[in-house]
Amino acid sequence: MQTHKIPVFKPWVSEWIARSVIFTILMTCLFSFAFYSSPAAAMGFYGIQSTDVQYGMVVMYGSTVAFLALDSRIVKYFAVRKYLLIALAINAICSVVCFQFKDWTLFVICQFLQGITCALTSGIVLQLIFPRLQSVRARVIAYSLLYGSIQIAVPFYSIYTSVVIHFFDFNWLFYGFNIILVILTCIVLLTMNGKARFTKKLPLYQVDWIGYLLYVSFILILGYVFVYGRQLGWLDSQLILTLGLSNFAILLLFIIRELKIKRPLINLQIFKTKNFVVGLLLLFTFYIFKGSTGLAYGYLEVILGNHPLSTIPIWIAVILGTILSIFVTSRFVLIGFNLIRIIIVGFGIMAVYYAYMILFVSVVGETIDFILPMFIYGVATGVLFVPIVSFTASSASPKIAIHASLVGIFARFTGFITSLAFSNELQLFTKSAVREKFRETITEANQQLPVTLLDIQNQYMNAGSDMYTSKTGSTGYLNQMISHQILARGTRDYYDLMLIGVIFVIVILLLTPQIQNVFLKLRKSSIPY
């Protein structure tokens, strides 16, 4: 029997066991996001700044995005089990290296390699799922399960990270990852055929390696500019200016190359497809709004003083909201409901989330007050993600459908890094504006200031502190109160801008008649990323 006709799973493996193995592989390939679930822990462990943590995540995400374009060719060369074991081995080596060496640069290099293995593993998962689905109904359900898993991966691993860091230190995340990899390796060896392939073995000729190098360079430089731009002063920085011009040149070279060669890394003809660009803009916009939750978690940690374990109910609420909404949304998609209307409803729910946060963000509050809005946020992401991806992927012809997926995941990446840049820029702007108002109010001429300081000082003295400690403590406590007020007011102002943005998107969708009557047209050849 030809190797590409040998079943991937051994004969004794039932369909449900096979599905469980596929789901386990998918969740394991997303494990690297666990390292960013607690930015404060990573900053403390490596002695770095918040922007460094953000760029580490960008490196891993960007590496995944770039390698997915190569993976569709490379996966046809290797046997499935061998290819998967290579990914697991690289992951294990990177985890051991990071466990042994407390070096941030080495960690980022390992994250780049683990981004490649994430792309490799997720590519295998997609090849295992979609070709075995014959009906549109099955493919819609698979879309929902796939993207639901991706959406819940971050809060799921946030729970895992919180527990590990509570009992151990950040370094033990690598140790835990290795245990998971060993278990998965045993499962793969036990259930998969060693010679099985997805297609006939195709040699690695005319693979666009140069295009890949240009593509990954463009992605990593773009991420660096967006993450560090505010910190370095944007165009006032010679480094940012040089990187920006260099990246523009790299993009031009990449476009010229892809238009000329016979087998391009990404077929840019996809941009001529009707409604595809609209889908990309929706993906890009969705990820900008989706990225604003980092501010909510920061508020819970800084102002409400949440311990990571006490944030677990918030993450559970996000997971439940996402699962419930994806389940319901998939049913609407299956009955042929208009995709744009579903997307409008999703953005409407996102607007409700922002409105709730604007009303309830203050210097006082309880964690329980934010379970509902984070559940609403989970519902919004579940309602939006599958219809937007489906809208984008179904607009392409079968011949170039894979390239629609590749450009789509790049749009998601650019939305993600733009949300980081917006967050860094807008937070600085809103906090600066609020801080200036406080400076105008809290001055020595303000008669309430000495009264407030004296009241705080008396509270310290009543608690048993001496006069010197009370005076020092009262000043520090007042400064902390002011910083919390600034953060709360800045957060509300930020969410004000996000709410205005969501409403603007909804209005644009309502006033664009040419995309109002779009329905799902999934094809068997469409394998999305």
N, C-alpha and C positions, 0 to 999 in steps of 0.2 A: 504494500500500500504506500502511495506517495505521502511524504511527511506532512504536507499541507492539508491532507484529508484525514489525518489521525486526530481524533478528538483531543482537545486540550486537557480535559479532565479524564481520569481513569474510569473504566467501566463501572466500578463499584460505587463511584461518587454520584449520589442522587442530585437532582436539580436544586433542591433546597440547600444541600451542603455546598454545591458549586456557587450558589448565590451568596451564601454566607462568607465563603472564601473571598469572592470578589469584593464584597462590602468591607471585609477586614483589610484587604489590600488597599482599597481606596482610603479608608480612615487612617491607615498607617502612613500613607504617602503624604497626608496632610499634617502629620505630627509636628513638623518643623515650626508650624505656627505657634506651638505651645511655648516656644522660647520667648515669644513676644507678648504672652498673655499677662505678664507682670513686668512692665517696663522698669518700675522702681527696683525690682529685684535684680534685673539684668544690669541696670546702672550701678547699683551698689556692688555687685559681684565683680564687674569689670572696671569700675571707676571711670565711667564714660558719661556723656551727656545724652539727653533725650533724643536729639537729632541723630546721634550715632546709632541708637536703637532703631530709629525709623529707617535709617539707611541700610542697616543689616537686613531688615524685613524687605526693603526694596530690592536688595541684591538677590535674595532668595526668590522672590516673586518674579523679578525680571529675568533671572536665569531660567526659571520654569517657562515663562512666556516665549523666550527665544528658542529654547531647545525643542519645544513642541513642534516647531516648524521643521526641524530635522527628524524628529522621531517618526513621522509618518513614512519616511524612507528607511530608516535604520531598523525599524521593527520588522521589516520584510526580509532582513538579512539573517537575523538571529532566530533560533528556536525560542519559543515563548518562555519556557521555564528557565532556560539559560540566561535570557535577557533580564528576566525578573530577578534572578539570583545575583546577577551582576549589580543591579540597583541596590539590593538589600546589603550586599557586601560593602559597597561604597558608603552607604549610609552608616553601617556599623563601624567602619574604619574612621569616618569623620567624627562619630560620637565618642569613640575611644580617645581620639586625638584631643577633642575639646574637653573631655573629662580629665585628661592628664595635664593639659597645659592651659593655664588661665591667661590667655592672650587674645585680645579682641580682634586683632588683624587676622590671626589664624582662624578664629571663629567665623569671620566674614568670608574667608576663602572656603571654609568648609560649608558655609551656607550656600555659596555659589554652586558647589558640587552637589549639595543636597537638593538644590533647585532643579538641577539636571535630572537627578533620580526621581524627583517628584513628577516631572514631565514624563519621564520614561514609564513610571509606574501608572500614572493616570492614563497614559496612552494605551497601555495594556488593558486597563480596566474598561476603557471605552470600546476597544476591539473585542473584548469578551462579552460586553453587554449588547451593543446595538446590532451586530450582524445576526444575532439569534432571535431578534424581535421582528416578526413578520407583519403584524398589523399596526395601524396608526395608533390604536388604543394602547398597545403594549409600549410603543415608542414614547408616547406622551407620559405614561406612568414611569418609564425608565428615566425620562428627562427629569420628572419630579423627584424621583428617588436620588438621582445623581446630584442635582443642584441643591436638593434639600440637605444632603450629606455635606456638601461644600459649605452651605450656609451655617449649619449647626456645628461645624468643626471647630471654629474659633471659640464659641462659648463652652463647648464640650471640653476642649483642652484647657480652657481657662479654669474650669472646675478642677481638672486633674492637676494643673500647675499650682493652684491655691493649696491643695492638700499636701503636695510634695514639699513646697516651700515652707509650709507651716511646720512640718515635722523635721525637715532636712534643710539643705541649702540649695541654691540654684544649680550647683554642679550635679546634683542627683537627678536632674531632668535627663541628662545624657545617659546616666546609668539605667534609668527606667526605659528610655528609648531602646537601648541595646537589648534589654530583656524582651521587649515587644518584638524586636527584629528577629531574635533567636526563635521565638515561638512561631512567628510567621514563616520563617525559613523552613522549619520542620513541617508546617502545614503544607507549604508549597511542594516540598519534596515528596510528601505522602500522597497528595491528591492529584498532581499534574503529571502528564506524560512528558518524558524528557526530549522526545523528538518532534513533538507537535509544533506546527507553524500555522500562522494565519493565512499565508499565501505561499506560493512557490518562492524558493530562495532567490532573491534578486541581488546581484553584486552591487557594491557601493561605488558605482561609477556615475559620473555627471551629477554628483551630489554637490549642492552649492555651498561648499565650506566657506568660501570667501564671503558670500552673502550672509552666512550665519555670523561670521566674525564682525561684519559691519553692523548687522542687526543687533547683536548682543552689546556691542560697544555703544551704539546709539541709545539703547534702553538704559544701560547703567549710567551713562553720562547724563541723560535726561533726568534720571532719578536723583543723581547727586545735585544737579542744579536746583531741582524743585525742593529737595530736603534742606540743603545748606544755603540756599539763596538768601533767605531772610537773615540768617545769622551772619553771612559775609557781606551783606549790603547790596545784593543783586548786582546791577551793572556798575555800581561803584567799585566793585571788586574786580581786579585784573584777572583773577583766576576764573570767576564766573563768566566774565566776558569772553575769555579765551575758550573756555569749555563750550559756551553757547555757539560761538562761531564755528568751532571745530565740529560740533555735533550737526550743525546745519550742513556743513560740507559732507559729513558722513552720510546724512540722509539723502543728499543729492546723488552721491555715488551709488548708494543702495538702490534708489529708484531707477537710475540709468541702467544699472546692471540687471535688475529684475525685468525691465522692459525689453532687454536685448537677448538674454539667454533663453535656450529652448526649455529647460526645466528649472524655472525660478523657484527660489525658496518660498516666496509668496507671490501668487499671480495677482498683479495689481489691476487686472481687468475687472476684478470683482467690484471695484468702485463704480462701474458703469451700470450695475444692477439696480433696478428700480427699488426704492424703499430701503436698500441696504445701508446707505449713509444715514438715513433717519434712525434705523436700528442702532447704528454705532453711537449716534448722538444720545439716544436714550440710555444705552449702556453706560456711556461716559457720565451722563448726568446722574444716573442712579447711583453710581459708585461715589460721586461727590457727596451726595446726601447720606449715603450709607456710612461714609467715613467719619461722620460727625459724632458718632457714639463714643469715641475716645474721650471727648470732652465730658460726656455724662459720667463715665467711669472715673475720670479724674476728679470731678466734682464730688462724687460719692466718697472717694478716698481722702481728699484733702479737707473738704469742709465738714462732711458728716463723720469723718474719721473712721470709715468702714475698714474693718479687718478683711483681708482677702476671703476668709471663710464666710464672713457675713454677707459677701456679695454673691455667694452661690445661688440664693433664691432669685436674684436678678437674672443670672445666666440661665437658670432653669426656665424662667418666664420667657426669655428670648427663644430658647429651644422649642418650648411648647407652642408659642405663637407661630414660629416658622413652620413647624410640622403641620399644625392644624390648617394654616392658610394655604400651604402647598397642596395638601390633600384636597381641600375645597376647590382651589383654583384649577387643579388638573381636571376636575369633574366639569367645570365650566368650559374648559378648552375642548374636552371630549365631545360635548354637545354642540360644539361649533359656535360658541359665543364669540362676539367680536373682540379681537385681541386688544385693539386700542382702547376700547371701553374698559377692559379689565385693567389695563395699564393706568388709565385715568383714575379708576377707583383706588389702585395701589398708591399712587401719588397723593390722593386725597387722604388716605389713612396715614401716610407719612406726615401730611400737614397737621393732622390731629395730634400726632406724637409731638411735633414741635410746639404746637399751641399748649399742650399739657405741660411740657417742660418749662415754657416761658412763665406759666402761672405758678408752678410749684418750686422752681429753683430759688432758694433763699439761703440765708446763713443758718437757719434752723430747719430741722426736718428729721424724718425717720426713713430707714431703708424701705420699709413696707410701702411708703408713699410712692416709690418709683418702680414697684413691681408691675403695676398696670401700664404705665407708659412704655416700659421696655417690652412688655408683652405686645403692646400695640406696634412698637417698632418691629418686632419679630413677624407679626402679621403682615406689615407693609412689605418687608423684604421678601416674604414668601409669595405674596400676591404679585410682586413686580418681576422677580427674577426669571421665572420660567416663561411667562408671556413675552418679555423683552428679548430673551435669547431665542425663543421660538420664532418670533417676528423677524429677527435678524437672519437666523439660519435658513428659514423657509423661503426667503426672498431670492436665494441664489439657485442657479441651475445645478443639477447633479454633477456636472463636469468640474465645477469649481467650488462645490459646497465645502470641501475641506478648507479652502483658503478663506471662505467666509468665517469659519470658526476661528482660524488663526488670527485674522484681523480683529474679530470680535473680542478675543481674550486680550489682545493688545489694547483695545479701547477700554476694557475693564481695568487694565493696569494703569493706563494714563489717567483714568478717572480716580483711581486710588491715590496716585502720587499727587494729583492736583488737589485732592481733598486734604492731603498732608500740608501742601503749600498754603491752601486757603486757611486751614486751621491755624498754622503758625502765624500767618500774616494777619488774619482777622482777629485772632485772640490778642495779638500784640496791639492792634489798633484799638479794639474795644477796651482792653484793660488800660491803655494809655489815656484814653478819653475819660474813663471813670476815675483814674488816679488823679488827673488834672482837676476834676471837679472836687475831689476830696481835698486837694491842696488848697483850693480856693476857700474851702469851708473850715478845715481844721488848721487854724493858725493861733498864734499866741493871743490875738485880739478876740478870739472866740471865748466868751465867758463860760461856756459849758465845758471846755476842755479841762481846766484845772479841777472842776467839780467831778468830772468823770474819772480822772486820774486818782483823785483822793478817795473816791468810792472804791475803786479797784484796790488801792493801797490798803484801805481798812479791811477789805475782805481777806487780803493776804495776812494782815496782822491778826485778825480773828482766827485764822487757821494756824497761828503759832509762829509765824515768821517775824524776824526782827525788823527794825525800821529800815536798814540799808537794803535788805533783801526785798522788802515790800516795795520800796521805791523803784528798784531795778526791775522787779517782776511786773509792776503795774505798767511801766513803759513798754516792756516786751509784750505783755498781754494786749495792750491797746494796739500795738503794731500788728499783732496777729489778727485782731478783730478787723482792722482796716484792710489787711490783705485778703481776708475771707470775703469782706463786702465787695472788694474790687473784683475778685474772681467770680462771685455770684452775679454781680451786675454785668460783668464782661461776658459771662456765659449766656445770660438772658439776651444780651444784645446780639451775640453770635447767632443764637437760635432765631431771633427776629429776622436776621438776614436770610437764614436758611428757609424760614417759612415764606418769606417774600419770593425766594427762588422757586420753591415748590409750586406756589400759586401761579407764578409766571409760566412754568412748564405746563401746568394743567390748562391754562388759557390758550397757550400755543397749540396744544393737541386738539382742543375743542374747535379752534378756528382754522384747522388745516384739513379741509374736506378730502383731499386726495389720498389720505391714509386712513380715513374713517371706516372703509369697508374692506379691511384686510382680515382674512381668515387663515387658519393654520394649514399649510401644505407641506407636511413632513414627508420626506422620501427616505427609502431604505438606505440610500447612499449617504444621507446626511448624518455625519457623526460629529456632534458638537464638542467644543472644549469649554 
